[in-house]
Each structure stands twice: as structure tokens, then as C-alpha cells.
Amino acid sequence: MRDKSTGIQPSGRERHFKPEQLIVSKTDLKGHITYANEVFLDLSDYTESEVLGKPHSLIRHPDMPRCIFKLLWEHISAGKEIFAYVVNMARNGDHYWVHAHVTPSFDANHNVVGYHSNRRKPDPKVVREIIVPLYAELRKIEESTSNRKDGMNAAYDALNQKLSDMGKSYGEFVQSL
């Protein structure tokens, strides 16, 4: 499935990075990239000039459920941090999994002025056994309606029901993995 926003066809090949490497990026309030470190640039196959000012969704993989981004934006726009598993896509269609920690950036008056994300290499077993099946289930729900927003909201509700059944918040679920 070709990504609708970038036109890039996923290759099915996974990229890997070392556990000691940290992917770092910063965005403005609208999610446009204001900083990307070398690890980000190397994994994504973009240059700094190609990513600065662009939406962070530039590296969004089409297999990533939209409802997870809805949850992420709810947290960070409310001034809260969030941890999430994310699959990103490089310029050539290769993908790479990350365990992301996204936080709001504040000015001296405690106003949110942007967002900061650090990503680490996730546990491959957790990705394979828990996250991939969960995200496939959420995407199936998202694709079950003709309206993308309705699909995203249905998957969001299903995720929240699943979390409620476990007696955990999203943060507690991610941290338990």
C-alpha cells in the first residue's frame, strides 16, 4: 500500500539501529520539524535541509494506526508526555520501529512552544508479539468505515475499551511491555 501523503511505496525491509543510538527531533506546535539529529537523518535517508520545516508525518508509515497519533496529540497538546511504539518509513520505503518518548517543550512562562521526541530501539519481541498484532487490529477498524475520521475514532474507542478491560491507562500499558 503506497503512502497517500508521500507517494512512497513501503519496501517491506526493516532498518535497524543500535540500542545505544538515540533518535531526536523537535517540532513546532503544528508538528513541523525544527531539529533532527544525525541518527534521525541517517535512518530516514533525508538531509537536514529536506526535513526542516516539513511535517513530522514525512516519515509516517502507512501501517501506523491514526488513532495512536490522535492519542499522542491529545497528550502532548495538553502538556503531558507520552510513550508510544511507532513504525516510521524512510525515504526509500524501508521501515524502522521506535519506542518514542514525546514531550512538550515549554517557555519560561510554562507555555507549550513545541515538542521534543527521543526514540530508542524497541524490544523486537514486544513489537512482533504485541504491537504488530494490536496495530493490525486497530488499522482494520480504521479501514472498516468509508469515512477516515469515523474509522480513526472507532479504533480509538476500541483501544480505550481494550485498555479499560486491562485496567490500565495507555501509559501504563506501554510501560508494562
Secondary structure as GFF3:
##gff-version 3
##sequence-region A 1 177
A	DSSP	beta_strand	23	27	.	.	.	ID=ss1
A	DSSP	beta_strand	33	36	.	.	.	ID=ss2
A	DSSP	alpha_helix	38	44	.	.	.	ID=ss3
A	DSSP	alpha_helix	48	51	.	.	.	ID=ss4
A	DSSP	three_ten_helix	56	59	.	.	.	ID=ss5
A	DSSP	alpha_helix	66	77	.	.	.	ID=ss6
A	DSSP	beta_strand	82	89	.	.	.	ID=ss7
A	DSSP	beta_strand	95	106	.	.	.	ID=ss8
A	DSSP	beta_strand	112	120	.	.	.	ID=ss9
A	DSSP	alpha_helix	124	126	.	.	.	ID=ss10
A	DSSP	pi_helix	127	131	.	.	.	ID=ss11
A	DSSP	alpha_helix	132	142	.	.	.	ID=ss12
A	DSSP	alpha_helix	148	166	.	.	.	ID=ss13
A	DSSP	alpha_helix	170	176	.	.	.	ID=ss14
###
